[in-house]
Amino acid sequence: MLMPRQKTPNLQLPTLDHGTFDLSQITSERGILVVFYRGLHCPICANYLSELAKQQAKFAERGVDVIAVSSDGQERARAMADKVGAESLRFAYDLPLDQARDWGLYISTSRGKTSIGIEEPALFSEPGFFLINPDQTLYFGSVQTMPFVRPHFSELVGALDFAIANNYPARGEYTGAV
């Protein structure tokens, strides 16, 4: 389990148009929002990533970069990027599923074609997102077992404003006896 205020696993993946992404090389003032999505087969993911793209400038204004990540290969990642139509949103692909597990993501098996007629991969990760500080420690994380009912990016922007204004620390860090 990832722990707030502790270093996250590293993440080094190819991206569609921005070279290799390396989490250990974060340069933004307040870190990066890493959004793991299920893949091209998921219509909810397409809507979610469209919403992320709409909020991307607001994250940037607060010193936070964003990247969308999936286990899809390059061709499917490109198809998702085209579907979302967000030229400035970085898409990383080829996430190994053992690394998805290192991030605490749930893994699902294929159920065949989805409601939009796209074949699911044999195995893929369920969604999650993590706000990672510049020192690669976890500030905030959310993982899901299903594609439904994800946190809203507009709410996260508001939460960032509160956290910045109040120097609010990452919570959930306690690991002692209870």
Buried (B, 14 or more C-beta within 10 A) or exposed (E): EBBBBEBBEEBEBBBBEEEEBEBEEBEBEBBBBBBBBBBBBBBBBBEBBBBBBEBBEBBBEBBBBBBBBBBBBEEBBBBBBEBBEBEEBBBBBBBEBEBBEBBBBBEBEEEEEBEEEBEBBEEBBBBBBBBBBBEBBBBBBEBBEEBEEBBEBEEBBEBBEEBEEEEEEBEEEEEEEE
